[in-house]
Amino acid sequence: MKQAAVILLALLTVGPAAGAGAPQRMQVTQDEWSLTLSRQVLSSGRPASIEVFNIGQDAHDLVLLHAAKGAKPLRVRKLAHFEREEVTVRLRPGRYTLWCSLPGHRARGMVAPLRIR
């Protein structure tokens, strides 16, 4: 019990290391017909909090896929005008592609690269 109190006191006094475990943040803004990422590179080993914000008049969803063979996509539901959705994930290092999967949206430019290093 005494040891736990000493550890707790040390944590309250010193606090966690700067940035340790804190999620890195990125916003993906959707519009007709574009995706804009607030960052194009994120660091691996830390959680990523990704906010998807649809400023477009049309509904849009978002798919995020690692370039590795057999990777499973992360999907964010279809968002209406001015809707937001936030997901927190840990991403492996490598290259990713983000796009809107609604018919014709990717072909019209709703696609963007992301790199995790």
C-alpha positions as CSV (number, residue, x, y, z in Angstrom):
1,M,0.0,0.0,0.0
2,K,2.8,2.4,0.9
3,Q,4.6,1.7,-2.4
4,A,1.4,2.4,-4.4
5,A,1.0,5.8,-2.6
6,V,4.6,6.7,-3.4
7,I,4.1,5.8,-7.1
8,L,0.9,7.8,-7.2
9,L,2.5,10.8,-5.5
10,A,5.4,10.6,-8.0
11,L,3.0,10.6,-10.9
12,L,1.0,13.6,-9.6
13,T,4.2,15.5,-8.9
14,V,6.1,14.8,-12.2
15,G,3.2,13.9,-14.5
16,P,3.6,11.8,-17.7
17,A,6.4,12.5,-20.1
18,A,5.5,15.2,-22.6
19,G,3.4,13.8,-25.3
20,A,3.7,10.2,-24.1
21,G,0.5,8.3,-25.0
22,A,-1.3,11.5,-26.1
23,P,-3.1,10.9,-29.4
24,Q,-1.9,12.9,-32.4
25,R,-4.7,14.7,-34.1
26,M,-5.6,15.0,-37.8
27,Q,-8.7,16.4,-39.5
28,V,-10.0,15.2,-42.8
29,T,-12.3,17.8,-44.4
30,Q,-14.7,16.6,-47.1
31,D,-16.2,18.8,-49.8
32,E,-17.3,18.4,-53.4
33,W,-15.0,16.9,-54.7
34,S,-12.0,16.9,-52.5
35,L,-10.5,15.6,-49.3
36,T,-8.2,17.9,-47.3
37,L,-5.9,16.4,-44.6
38,S,-4.6,18.7,-41.9
39,R,-1.5,16.5,-41.9
40,Q,-0.1,14.2,-44.5
41,V,2.3,12.4,-42.2
42,L,1.6,10.9,-38.7
43,S,4.0,9.0,-36.4
44,S,3.6,5.3,-35.7
45,G,3.5,4.0,-32.1
46,R,1.0,6.6,-30.9
47,P,-2.8,6.6,-31.2
48,A,-4.2,8.9,-34.0
49,S,-7.4,10.8,-33.4
50,I,-8.9,11.4,-36.8
51,E,-11.8,13.8,-37.1
52,V,-13.8,13.6,-40.4
53,F,-15.8,16.8,-41.1
54,N,-18.1,17.0,-44.1
55,I,-18.4,20.7,-45.2
56,G,-19.9,19.6,-48.5
57,Q,-23.6,19.8,-49.5
58,D,-23.6,16.1,-50.4
59,A,-23.2,13.2,-48.0
60,H,-19.7,11.5,-47.9
61,D,-18.1,8.6,-46.2
62,L,-14.5,7.8,-45.7
63,V,-12.3,4.7,-46.2
64,L,-8.7,4.5,-45.0
65,L,-6.6,1.6,-46.3
66,H,-3.0,0.6,-45.7
67,A,-1.1,-0.3,-48.9
68,A,0.0,-3.7,-47.5
69,K,-1.5,-6.7,-49.2
70,G,-4.5,-8.1,-47.3
71,A,-4.9,-5.0,-45.2
72,K,-8.5,-4.3,-43.9
73,P,-10.0,-0.9,-44.5
74,L,-11.1,1.4,-41.7
75,R,-14.5,2.9,-42.6
76,V,-16.2,6.0,-41.3
77,R,-20.0,6.1,-41.8
78,K,-21.7,8.4,-44.3
79,L,-21.9,11.9,-43.0
80,A,-24.5,14.5,-43.9
81,H,-23.7,18.2,-44.5
82,F,-21.8,19.7,-41.5
83,E,-21.7,16.3,-39.6
84,R,-18.5,15.2,-37.9
85,E,-17.2,11.8,-36.7
86,E,-14.1,11.1,-34.7
87,V,-12.2,7.8,-34.6
88,T,-9.1,6.9,-32.6
89,V,-6.8,4.2,-34.0
90,R,-3.3,3.0,-34.0
91,L,-1.9,2.8,-37.5
92,R,1.1,0.7,-38.7
93,P,3.9,2.4,-40.5
94,G,3.5,2.7,-44.3
95,R,1.4,4.4,-46.9
96,Y,-2.3,4.7,-46.8
97,T,-5.0,5.9,-49.1
98,L,-8.1,7.8,-48.0
99,W,-11.2,8.2,-50.2
100,C,-14.9,8.6,-50.3
101,S,-16.5,5.3,-51.5
102,L,-19.8,6.7,-52.7
103,P,-20.3,6.1,-56.5
104,G,-18.1,8.3,-58.6
105,H,-16.7,10.4,-55.7
106,R,-13.2,8.9,-55.7
107,A,-13.0,9.4,-59.5
108,R,-13.9,13.0,-59.1
109,G,-11.0,13.7,-56.7
110,M,-12.1,12.6,-53.3
111,V,-8.9,10.7,-52.6
112,A,-5.7,11.6,-50.6
113,P,-2.5,9.9,-49.5
114,L,-1.4,9.5,-45.8
115,R,2.0,8.3,-44.6
116,I,2.7,6.8,-41.2
117,R,6.4,6.9,-40.3
